[in-house]
Amino acid sequence: MAHTQEQLIALETALTKGEKRVTFGDKTVEYRTVDELKAAIEMVKRDLHNQAVASGLWPGTPRQIRITTSKGF
């Protein structure tokens, strides 16, 4: 599922207010524990990062190119 920045903001706002119920548009989700809410926030952050990498907005894994030379002796 593709997550949005608005969903991340709503989750983080609920966490800072101490709420366990989050509403996204017409859907409401109630988390049982704060740890479950924190896990949802991390999942959304990870998904947003993966979306940014896939679209080219964020660089992916850095590459290294190693060049070795010798004089041929």
Rosetta silent file (secondary structure, phi, psi, omega in degrees, C-alpha in Angstrom):
SEQUENCE: MAHTQEQLIALETALTKGEKRVTFGDKTVEYRTVDELKAAIEMVKRDLHNQAVASGLWPGTPRQIRITTSKGF
SCORE:     score description
SCORE:     0.000 S_00000001
   1 L     0.000  133.445  178.858    0.000    0.000    0.000 S_00000001
   2 L   -82.864  123.395  179.364    1.333    3.423   -0.911 S_00000001
   3 L   -95.400  161.320 -179.521    1.400    5.715    2.086 S_00000001
   4 L  -120.143  164.304  178.366    1.281    9.500    2.004 S_00000001
   5 H   -63.254  -33.719  179.657    2.978   12.254    3.965 S_00000001
   6 H   -63.979  -37.499  177.776   -0.418   13.222    5.416 S_00000001
   7 H   -65.045  -41.148  178.372   -0.780    9.752    6.936 S_00000001
   8 H   -62.883  -43.246  179.057    2.634   10.055    8.546 S_00000001
   9 H   -62.775  -41.951  179.565    1.741   13.454    9.983 S_00000001
  10 H   -64.129  -40.445  178.694   -1.546   12.100   11.366 S_00000001
  11 H   -66.034  -44.959 -179.790    0.230    9.168   13.021 S_00000001
  12 H   -66.642  -35.580  177.216    2.928   11.356   14.554 S_00000001
  13 H   -65.179  -43.204  178.399    0.319   13.860   15.766 S_00000001
  14 H   -62.610  -38.982  179.292   -1.644   11.080   17.450 S_00000001
  15 H   -64.987  -43.485 -179.127    1.522    9.835   19.125 S_00000001
  16 H   -69.170  -29.473  178.126    2.430   13.268   20.476 S_00000001
  17 H   -83.705  -10.274 -178.769   -1.106   13.805   21.781 S_00000001
  18 L    82.172   16.563  179.946   -1.152   10.392   23.431 S_00000001
  19 L   -89.867  155.888  176.527   -4.055    9.153   21.308 S_00000001
  20 L  -114.550   -2.703 -179.446   -4.367    5.652   19.929 S_00000001
  21 E  -109.034  128.403 -177.433   -7.049    6.395   17.347 S_00000001
  22 E  -126.627  136.521  179.355   -6.036    7.829   13.962 S_00000001
  23 E  -115.679  127.409  175.410   -8.350    8.918   11.138 S_00000001
  24 E  -117.200  102.147 -179.848   -7.262    8.975    7.475 S_00000001
  25 L    62.967 -112.483 -178.913  -10.029   10.463    5.385 S_00000001
  26 L  -101.389    4.529 -179.142  -12.999    8.137    5.924 S_00000001
  27 E  -109.449  140.478  177.370  -11.048    5.362    7.704 S_00000001
  28 E  -123.366  132.570  178.977  -10.327    5.182   11.423 S_00000001
  29 E  -122.469  132.585  176.556   -7.710    2.908   12.958 S_00000001
  30 E  -114.974  121.333 -179.545   -7.355    2.297   16.680 S_00000001
  31 L   -90.701  146.128 -177.139   -4.031    0.918   17.878 S_00000001
  32 L   -77.182  -38.699 -177.134   -3.875   -1.222   21.014 S_00000001
  33 L  -133.077  166.323  176.497   -0.559    0.040   22.328 S_00000001
  34 H   -68.027  -35.617  178.526    1.845    2.921   21.840 S_00000001
  35 H   -62.759  -36.873  177.212    4.442    0.443   20.559 S_00000001
  36 H   -65.367  -38.992  177.624    2.015   -0.636   17.840 S_00000001
  37 H   -66.576  -41.390  177.394    1.555    3.015   16.851 S_00000001
  38 H   -63.808  -38.188  177.665    5.329    3.542   16.773 S_00000001
  39 H   -64.963  -37.658  177.504    5.708    0.460   14.563 S_00000001
  40 H   -65.544  -39.623  178.018    3.104    1.877   12.171 S_00000001
  41 H   -62.666  -45.325  178.936    5.017    5.172   12.017 S_00000001
  42 H   -63.098  -38.737  179.279    8.261    3.359   11.194 S_00000001
  43 H   -64.536  -42.456  179.488    6.505    1.304    8.502 S_00000001
  44 H   -66.519  -41.572  177.342    5.074    4.448    6.869 S_00000001
  45 H   -60.719  -43.051  179.323    8.484    6.176    7.007 S_00000001
  46 H   -63.375  -41.893  179.985   10.130    3.148    5.404 S_00000001
  47 H   -66.595  -41.609  177.988    7.468    3.024    2.689 S_00000001
  48 H   -63.121  -39.008  177.392    7.799    6.757    1.948 S_00000001
  49 H   -64.283  -44.190  179.166   11.570    6.366    1.684 S_00000001
  50 H   -63.372  -36.906  176.400   11.192    3.418   -0.701 S_00000001
  51 H   -64.413  -41.167 -179.895    8.757    5.433   -2.824 S_00000001
  52 H   -66.197  -39.473  178.667   11.233    8.326   -2.996 S_00000001
  53 H   -66.761  -43.117 -178.445   14.072    6.008   -4.013 S_00000001
  54 H   -65.187  -32.929 -178.639   11.927    4.309   -6.675 S_00000001
  55 H   -87.249   -6.709  178.873   10.869    7.635   -8.178 S_00000001
  56 L    88.399    4.146  179.194   14.423    9.007   -8.209 S_00000001
  57 L   -76.343  -21.805 -178.582   13.734   11.780   -5.699 S_00000001
  58 L  -130.638  134.535 -179.616   16.145   10.255   -3.193 S_00000001
  59 L   -65.910  143.488  179.090   19.400    8.552   -4.087 S_00000001
  60 L   -80.321 -152.389 -179.734   19.449    4.826   -3.561 S_00000001
  61 L   -63.843  130.015 -179.416   22.237    2.736   -2.191 S_00000001
  62 L   -65.733  145.350  178.437   25.580    4.382   -2.897 S_00000001
  63 L  -108.144  149.205  175.109   27.826    2.623   -5.373 S_00000001
  64 L  -120.875  135.897  174.681   31.560    2.365   -5.255 S_00000001
  65 L  -118.130  121.908 -179.783   33.761    1.981   -8.270 S_00000001
  66 L  -109.528  129.658  179.876   37.303    0.893   -7.558 S_00000001
  67 L  -116.518  126.462  176.403   39.961    1.318  -10.161 S_00000001
  68 L  -119.814  142.474  178.198   43.291   -0.402   -9.800 S_00000001
  69 L  -133.053  159.655  172.775   46.245    0.075  -12.075 S_00000001
  70 L  -147.740  160.587 -178.382   49.697   -1.306  -12.347 S_00000001
  71 L   -82.183   -7.807  177.864   52.713   -0.571  -14.490 S_00000001
  72 L    83.263   19.323  179.460   52.839   -4.136  -15.723 S_00000001
  73 L   -79.970    0.000    0.000   56.223   -5.049  -14.263 S_00000001
